[in-house]
């Protein structure tokens, strides 16, 4: 396992499964989309808000980005309210 972190992420979708919640988040700078797993199913991530996410990469059989912490991206919060497209 190793650490990962990403900034300026915006929620695309949230899907809840029996064992976890799966978030699709997009980095507006790189346009990269991340599939992040919340096994606690306790995180509340709102659309239209920029977040910084940190976690671990679990690479047993598949690559899982497991969320450990989420916080508001305060450096870019003001820019997050405008639609870049």
GIRA-V946579 format. One record per residue. N is the residue number from 0. PHI is phi in degrees with one decimal (999 if undefined). OMEGA is omega in whole degrees, 0 to 359 (NA if undefined). D_LAST is the distance of its C-alpha to the last C-alpha in whole Angstrom. Layout:
<<N;PHI;OMEGA;D_LAST> <N;PHI;OMEGA;D_LAST>>
This chain:
<<0;999;174;36> <1;-143.6;185;33> <2;-82.7;170;31> <3;-140.1;172;27> <4;-152.9;180;25> <5;-149.2;180;21> <6;-118.6;175;19> <7;61.2;180;15> <8;-97.3;180;15> <9;-123.2;182;13> <10;-69.6;171;15> <11;-99.8;179;14> <12;-161.0;176;18> <13;-134.9;178;21> <14;-126.9;180;25> <15;-104.2;176;28> <16;-115.6;182;31> <17;-59.5;186;35> <18;-97.7;183;35> <19;-163.9;170;31> <20;-107.6;181;28> <21;-116.1;179;25> <22;-106.7;167;21> <23;-102.7;181;18> <24;-123.9;181;16> <25;-114.7;173;13> <26;-82.4;184;13> <27;-70.4;179;10> <28;-77.5;185;12> <29;-100.6;185;14> <30;67.1;178;11> <31;-72.8;178;15> <32;-110.4;180;16> <33;-112.6;171;19> <34;-104.2;185;22> <35;-114.3;184;24> <36;-107.8;176;27> <37;-116.5;182;29> <38;-78.4;175;32> <39;-83.3;185;33> <40;54.5;184;31> <41;-108.2;185;31> <42;-78.5;176;27> <43;-114.5;179;25> <44;-112.5;184;21> <45;-94.4;175;19> <46;-68.9;177;16> <47;79.0;181;13> <48;-121.5;179;15> <49;-82.7;181;16> <50;-127.7;168;19> <51;-109.3;184;21> <52;-124.9;176;23> <53;-131.1;180;26> <54;-176.4;181;29> <55;-123.1;173;31> <56;-101.3;178;30> <57;-104.3;185;33> <58;-122.6;178;34> <59;-66.5;175;37> <60;-107.0;179;36> <61;-124.4;178;33> <62;-89.6;178;30> <63;-115.4;172;29> <64;-96.0;185;27> <65;-97.3;183;29> <66;-72.3;173;27> <67;-109.2;178;30> <68;-151.1;177;28> <69;-135.9;175;25> <70;-143.4;178;24> <71;-65.3;176;22> <72;-85.2;186;20> <73;-69.7;179;21> <74;-70.0;184;20> <75;-123.6;185;17> <76;-59.8;181;17> <77;-64.0;180;16> <78;-71.6;184;13> <79;-72.0;183;12> <80;-79.6;178;12> <81;-94.2;181;9> <82;-83.5;184;6> <83;-76.5;182;4> <84;-98.5;NA;0>>
